[in-house]
Amino acid sequence: MINVDDSFTVLGTNVTFEANIKSKSGISIIGTLQGDVDATEISASAGSHVQGDIKALIAELHGSVTGNIHAGLVRVFPTAVIDGDIHCASLSVLPGSVLNGKIIIKGDPKEPAFA
C-alpha cells in the first residue's frame, strides 16, 4: 500500500483537474483527472476517475481509468475499472476488478515499463 505523506499531491473529492501532470513524488487521485499523469507513485481511490495515460513506478488503482498504464508495479483492486492496456513488470489483480485491454508484462519492477 502506498503511504500518503507530505511528498504526495492530492487531487481531492469533487474536483475535476484538466491537465497533464508530472511529479517526481507521488500523486493521490480522489476526484477526476482529465489528462496524463507521470509520477513516482500513483494512487487512484475508489470513486476516482482518470481519463488519460498513467506512468509510474507504482500504480495502485481502486477507481476507473480510461487510458493506458505503464508502471513497474500495478495493483488493481476490486473497485477498479480499467479501460486500456497495462504495460508493467509486476501485476496484482484482485477479484471484482474489471480489465478491458491488453496486459504486457516484462522488465524490472523498479523501472517504469514504458512502451
C-alpha positions, 0 to 999 in steps of 0.5 A, spaced: 500 500 500 502 506 498 503 511 504 500 518 503 505 523 506 507 530 505 511 528 498 504 526 495 499 531 491 492 530 492 487 531 487 481 531 492 473 529 492 469 533 487 474 536 483 475 535 476 483 537 474 484 538 466 491 537 465 497 533 464 501 532 470 508 530 472 511 529 479 517 526 481 513 524 488 507 521 488 500 523 486 493 521 490 487 521 485 480 522 489 476 526 484 477 526 476 483 527 472 482 529 465 489 528 462 496 524 463 499 523 469 507 521 470 509 520 477 513 516 482 507 513 485 500 513 483 494 512 487 487 512 484 481 511 490 475 508 489 470 513 486 476 516 482 476 517 475 482 518 470 481 519 463 488 519 460 495 515 460 498 513 467 506 512 468 509 510 474 513 506 478 507 504 482 500 504 480 495 502 485 488 503 482 481 502 486 477 507 481 476 507 473 481 509 468 480 510 461 487 510 458 493 506 458 498 504 464 505 503 464 508 502 471 513 497 474 508 495 479 500 495 478 495 493 483 488 493 481 483 492 486 476 490 486 473 497 485 477 498 479 475 499 472 480 499 467 479 501 460 486 500 456 492 496 456 497 495 462 504 495 460 508 493 467 513 488 470 509 486 476 501 485 476 496 484 482 489 483 480 484 482 485 477 479 484 471 484 482 476 488 478 474 489 471 480 489 465 478 491 458 485 491 454 491 488 453 496 486 459 504 486 457 508 484 462 516 484 462 522 488 465 524 490 472 519 492 477 523 498 479 523 501 472 517 504 469 515 499 463 514 504 458 512 502 451 
